[in-house]
Amino acid sequence: MGPPVTSSDRDIARARDLARVLDTGFTIPGTRIRFGLDAIIGLIPGGGDLVGAALSSVIVLVALRNGVPAVVLWRMVANIAIDTAIGTIPVLGDLFDFAWKSNTKNAELLERYTQQPVTVTTRSRTLGVLVVVVIMLVLIGLGTLGFMLTRALWQLLTA
């Protein structure tokens, strides 16, 4: 007899099962291409991706229930946000759903957190800082570009 199964273990198993159904439950015959209900639901115009995001949030709720820290939860939410945002783009978003497996990523993140909480928390924090720095650099670049374009336009208008 192995170690006792805890509610956390059951939650992780359920999260893994949900991720499998949403991301890799089906295979295109004759290929190794796997997809799940998330890709199918995402084909529904005007809300399919939002329904997929709602289903995906169940894994985040499981993580919250199991005491996963906010920084890791935000990383999970970011995975879903990327999936949902790009998923709303016609055709490209549907193809993206075949490649970006946010639910699988989140279930694996939850499982890794239970095994190595310090490592996952540190990596999530580092990734969060990196994302903020990149966003700031993009905003600074856009601001600089906007300033330069405005200045050039002003010079053309006053010349």
Summary of the structure (lengths in Angstrom):
residues: 159
radius of gyration: 20.5
end to end distance: 86.3
largest distance: 86.3
contacts: 440
relative contact order: 0.12
helix: 77%
strand: 3%
